[in-house]
Amino acid sequence: MGVPEDEHPLIVHKIFIVVKAAISPVDPVVVFLSECTVFVSDVTVSEPSGRIPASRSSIQALEPVTVFDSSLSTCAICLDGFDGKPITRLPCTHHFHVDCIVQWLEIDHVCPYC
């Protein structure tokens, strides 16, 4: 559809506002997004919170790190362990799985902890 990638979160949000309005207690709603299928039965959609996504360049500048500190055992976003999965450290020194923090930063430029 030609929508720039940095606008995808807003477009998906708008789609779910429409879906929420169409939800019926009897008929399921099926939403096809690209090559994904999302089955919707109960969607909570809030109005945009004024969040500002991180710039594409700042996301691309994230560097993988290795954690040796045993106190850093889980990602605060997905709550899975760091073992064997790529992680990164934000400038504020908080650590996350690369995939988790990239998804977060596409919605909000502020660290989930900070």
SENUBA-125017 format. One record per residue (C-alpha): x, y, z. Coordinates in steps of 0.25 Angstrom, whole numbers, padded with zeros to 4 digits. Example, Ala and Ser with C-alpha at 12.3 -4.5 7.8 and 13.67 -1.06 7.14 Angstrom:
<sites>
      c1      c2      c3
    0049   -0018    0031
    0055   -0004    0029
</sites>
This chain:
<sites>
      c1      c2      c3
    0000    0000    0000
    0012    0009    0000
    0011    0013    0015
    0025    0017    0020
    0030    0007    0031
    0031    0017    0042
    0016    0019    0041
    0012    0005    0042
    0009    0005    0057
   -0001    0017    0055
   -0008    0010    0043
   -0009   -0003    0051
   -0015    0005    0063
   -0025    0012    0054
   -0029   -0002    0048
   -0032   -0007    0062
   -0041    0005    0065
   -0049    0001    0054
   -0049   -0014    0058
   -0053   -0010    0072
   -0065   -0003    0067
   -0069   -0015    0058
   -0068   -0026    0069
   -0080   -0034    0071
   -0082   -0043    0082
   -0087   -0054    0072
   -0079   -0052    0060
   -0063   -0053    0061
   -0055   -0042    0054
   -0044   -0047    0045
   -0033   -0036    0041
   -0023   -0039    0030
   -0011   -0031    0031
    0000   -0033    0020
    0003   -0048    0022
   -0002   -0049    0036
   -0016   -0053    0041
   -0021   -0047    0054
   -0034   -0053    0060
   -0040   -0043    0069
   -0051   -0046    0080
   -0048   -0035    0090
   -0039   -0023    0087
   -0035   -0012    0096
   -0032    0000    0088
   -0028    0013    0094
   -0026    0027    0088
   -0012    0030    0084
   -0004    0034    0096
    0005    0044    0090
    0016    0034    0089
    0027    0038    0079
    0035    0026    0072
    0050    0026    0072
    0056    0030    0059
    0060    0019    0050
    0075    0023    0051
    0075    0022    0066
    0068    0008    0065
    0079    0003    0054
    0090    0009    0063
    0087   -0001    0074
    0099   -0011    0076
    0098   -0025    0081
    0104   -0027    0095
    0108   -0039    0103
    0103   -0039    0118
    0112   -0045    0128
    0105   -0039    0140
    0096   -0050    0146
    0086   -0040    0152
    0082   -0037    0137
    0075   -0050    0135
    0062   -0046    0128
    0057   -0036    0118
    0047   -0027    0124
    0038   -0026    0112
    0036   -0041    0109
    0041   -0046    0123
    0049   -0057    0116
    0063   -0060    0119
    0075   -0054    0112
    0081   -0068    0110
    0085   -0070    0095
    0077   -0058    0090
    0083   -0045    0084
    0082   -0034    0094
    0085   -0019    0094
    0088   -0008    0103
    0081    0005    0102
    0089    0018    0105
    0083    0018    0119
    0089    0005    0121
    0077   -0004    0122
    0077   -0017    0115
    0066   -0024    0106
    0065   -0034    0095
    0068   -0027    0082
    0055   -0032    0076
    0047   -0027    0088
    0053   -0013    0089
    0052   -0011    0074
    0037   -0013    0075
    0036   -0004    0087
    0045    0007    0080
    0036    0007    0068
    0025    0012    0077
    0032    0020    0088
    0046    0026    0088
    0047    0025    0103
    0053    0013    0110
    0042    0004    0117
    0049    0006    0130
    0052    0020    0129
</sites>
